[in-house]
Amino acid sequence: MQTAELGTRGTAWSPETRLYSDGVVIGADGAPLIVPPHSGLRRLPGTGYLDPSSGALPGAAVPTGDDADAARELLAATELPGRGTPYQPMAEEALIDIGVLTFANGAAVAAGSPYWRYVWPRDVGYMAAALTVCGRPEPAFAQLAYVAAMQEQDGTWQARYLPDGSRGVPDDRGLQLDGIGWTLWATWLWAGATGGAVGSLAPMVRSAVGAALAALDPSTGLPRASQDFWEMDLDEATLGSAAPLLLGLRAGRELLTLLGGPDDARLAARAADGAERLAAAVTGGFGAHGYARRISGSGGRDASVAFLLPPFAPHDEAVAAAWRSAVDATTVGNGGVRPGEEWTDVLTAWTPQVSLHALTAASTGDTALAHRLLSWLDLRRTDLGALAEKVTADGRPSAVAPLGLTGATVLLALAALDGRPLPAPPH
């Protein structure tokens, strides 16, 4: 199979366990260029550029000495989480990777490989949050502005978009409600770090809050059925959609308060009411089944229970107990975790969930678990230092590398360990 085809076959249910790429470097056109697996190629330290002394890669940018120096100076000037700790190399590579995965127009793709070279609002929310925490609000805004430009007329977002600014989508998987929550959350974090001005993102905020309210069933308070991070169709509400929407309503209410207009105040009051009803529905519905991922209680728990804990929501001991049970129930033989109990591949670990649990642990004071999971990730990076999407049963990184979502969540977890935990929107 040609390198360009890697990652275009297989599914979450019959996953490929090969490594599709060792990482990414800056292409001559400014776009991310994947480095083939096991190539032996390296990047210039502290930059996203290919080190020409390690070999050639068609299409790679050829930096000048000034280009490399500027990249290193930018990295040194960031508020890098984990600096001065054993995690510093992982943090540096994760931050550089997020930059390489971001096009000049602000489009931040999930990964550089085919089939992942698209903009998921969910992933962008985490990447923008990580850039904000690292003291890089300008590229965080560019990423959020790109997602805002993709917003549908009804305030929702498709699962993913092309990075060319066309507003085109690569397939028909449709709308995913959790993108509303993650975008509003990241925007609120960005606004809080930049003096509270929402600016040109205001229309997106208003429309997204309206979409979140429209997604709630008036009789149950729960959102309509939607794909969540599992990206599979179900005919019932999942915690993976409900919890991010709750986060988005709370963050959206705060953003609308910052905007301050009379219509904003009225919409903020509606958002507060919707959040209150959704919170009660989550506690009464999902909580009745130990916070399983499906409202019916079937299928067991998954990683989305973490969305109901810091840094996304206030601490709740019943939720924390369910989260600890979920971590235990989804831990696989290699020491990582799979997305949920219902996930049929019980051998492969998925790094977005490992890093999410590390963030939850760091944010709730379980530093021992946070360190265990972060060290596990650190030891399983690719030869180029990238955090891959998956880790095989025998501990090898596999699938796409880097995955921006994992790198971003690692940075957020390290910030919490540094004593800079993310705030949760007031409830």
HUBEL-V159276 format. One record per residue. RES is the residue in three letters. NEAR is the number of other ideal C-beta (glycine too) atoms within 10 Angstrom. Layout:
res | near
RES | NEAR
RES | NEAR
This chain:
res | near
MET | 9
GLN | 5
THR | 15
ALA | 12
GLU | 12
LEU | 22
GLY | 23
THR | 13
ARG | 10
GLY | 14
THR | 10
ALA | 16
TRP | 9
SER | 9
PRO | 18
GLU | 17
THR | 16
ARG | 15
LEU | 24
TYR | 26
SER | 27
ASP | 26
GLY | 31
VAL | 29
VAL | 27
ILE | 23
GLY | 19
ALA | 11
ASP | 11
GLY | 13
ALA | 20
PRO | 28
LEU | 22
ILE | 28
VAL | 28
PRO | 15
PRO | 20
HIS | 10
SER | 17
GLY | 11
LEU | 20
ARG | 19
ARG | 26
LEU | 18
PRO | 13
GLY | 17
THR | 22
GLY | 25
TYR | 21
LEU | 25
ASP | 16
PRO | 14
SER | 7
SER | 15
GLY | 13
ALA | 8
LEU | 17
PRO | 7
GLY | 12
ALA | 20
ALA | 17
VAL | 10
PRO | 20
THR | 9
GLY | 7
ASP | 8
ASP | 15
ALA | 16
ASP | 13
ALA | 13
ALA | 21
ARG | 14
GLU | 10
LEU | 15
LEU | 18
ALA | 11
ALA | 11
THR | 16
GLU | 13
LEU | 22
PRO | 24
GLY | 23
ARG | 14
GLY | 8
THR | 15
PRO | 11
TYR | 24
GLN | 14
PRO | 14
MET | 24
ALA | 25
GLU | 19
GLU | 23
ALA | 32
LEU | 26
ILE | 26
ASP | 29
ILE | 27
GLY | 21
VAL | 26
LEU | 28
THR | 27
PHE | 20
ALA | 9
ASN | 13
GLY | 22
ALA | 24
ALA | 29
VAL | 26
ALA | 23
ALA | 30
GLY | 28
SER | 24
PRO | 17
TYR | 18
TRP | 23
ARG | 21
TYR | 21
VAL | 26
TRP | 26
PRO | 27
ARG | 25
ASP | 29
VAL | 32
GLY | 30
TYR | 27
MET | 32
ALA | 33
ALA | 28
ALA | 29
LEU | 30
THR | 26
VAL | 26
CYS | 24
GLY | 12
ARG | 20
PRO | 18
GLU | 8
PRO | 18
ALA | 29
PHE | 22
ALA | 18
GLN | 28
LEU | 29
ALA | 18
TYR | 22
VAL | 29
ALA | 22
ALA | 14
MET | 24
GLN | 21
GLU | 12
GLN | 7
ASP | 12
GLY | 20
THR | 22
TRP | 28
GLN | 23
ALA | 21
ARG | 26
TYR | 24
LEU | 16
PRO | 21
ASP | 11
GLY | 14
SER | 9
ARG | 12
GLY | 12
VAL | 17
PRO | 14
ASP | 10
ASP | 7
ARG | 14
GLY | 12
LEU | 17
GLN | 24
LEU | 26
ASP | 28
GLY | 32
ILE | 32
GLY | 29
TRP | 29
THR | 29
LEU | 31
TRP | 27
ALA | 27
THR | 31
TRP | 24
LEU | 26
TRP | 22
ALA | 24
GLY | 17
ALA | 16
THR | 15
GLY | 8
GLY | 12
ALA | 12
VAL | 21
GLY | 10
SER | 11
LEU | 22
ALA | 18
PRO | 12
MET | 22
VAL | 26
ARG | 20
SER | 18
ALA | 29
VAL | 26
GLY | 18
ALA | 24
ALA | 28
LEU | 20
ALA | 13
ALA | 24
LEU | 22
ASP | 13
PRO | 6
SER | 6
THR | 15
GLY | 19
LEU | 23
PRO | 28
ARG | 14
ALA | 15
SER | 23
GLN | 20
ASP | 26
PHE | 26
TRP | 18
GLU | 15
MET | 13
ASP | 10
LEU | 18
ASP | 7
GLU | 12
ALA | 28
THR | 29
LEU | 29
GLY | 27
SER | 28
ALA | 31
ALA | 28
PRO | 29
LEU | 31
LEU | 28
LEU | 28
GLY | 34
LEU | 30
ARG | 27
ALA | 30
GLY | 34
ARG | 25
GLU | 20
LEU | 30
LEU | 25
THR | 16
LEU | 17
LEU | 20
GLY | 10
GLY | 12
PRO | 7
ASP | 10
ASP | 21
ALA | 13
ARG | 11
LEU | 20
ALA | 22
ALA | 13
ARG | 18
ALA | 26
ALA | 19
ASP | 13
GLY | 23
ALA | 25
GLU | 15
ARG | 19
LEU | 26
ALA | 19
ALA | 12
ALA | 21
VAL | 25
THR | 15
GLY | 12
GLY | 20
PHE | 27
GLY | 18
ALA | 11
HIS | 18
GLY | 16
TYR | 26
ALA | 26
ARG | 30
ARG | 21
ILE | 22
SER | 14
GLY | 14
SER | 11
GLY | 17
GLY | 18
ARG | 25
ASP | 28
ALA | 27
SER | 28
VAL | 27
ALA | 28
PHE | 28
LEU | 28
LEU | 22
PRO | 21
PRO | 23
PHE | 23
ALA | 20
PRO | 12
HIS | 13
ASP | 16
GLU | 7
ALA | 12
VAL | 23
ALA | 18
ALA | 13
ALA | 23
TRP | 25
ARG | 17
SER | 16
ALA | 26
VAL | 22
ASP | 10
ALA | 14
THR | 25
THR | 15
VAL | 17
GLY | 12
ASN | 17
GLY | 16
GLY | 24
VAL | 26
ARG | 24
PRO | 21
GLY | 26
GLU | 16
GLU | 17
TRP | 21
THR | 9
ASP | 18
VAL | 11
LEU | 14
THR | 22
ALA | 27
TRP | 28
THR | 31
PRO | 24
GLN | 26
VAL | 29
SER | 27
LEU | 26
HIS | 27
ALA | 29
LEU | 31
THR | 29
ALA | 26
ALA | 26
SER | 23
THR | 20
GLY | 13
ASP | 19
THR | 12
ALA | 9
LEU | 17
ALA | 22
HIS | 18
ARG | 16
LEU | 28
LEU | 26
SER | 15
TRP | 20
LEU | 27
ASP | 17
LEU | 11
ARG | 22
ARG | 22
THR | 21
ASP | 17
LEU | 22
GLY | 20
ALA | 29
LEU | 30
ALA | 28
GLU | 26
LYS | 27
VAL | 28
THR | 20
ALA | 16
ASP | 9
GLY | 14
ARG | 15
PRO | 23
SER | 23
ALA | 26
VAL | 28
ALA | 32
PRO | 33
LEU | 28
GLY | 32
LEU | 26
THR | 29
GLY | 29
ALA | 31
THR | 29
VAL | 30
LEU | 27
LEU | 27
ALA | 32
LEU | 27
ALA | 25
ALA | 24
LEU | 21
ASP | 18
GLY | 6
ARG | 12
PRO | 19
LEU | 20
PRO | 11
ALA | 18
PRO | 24
PRO | 11
HIS | 14
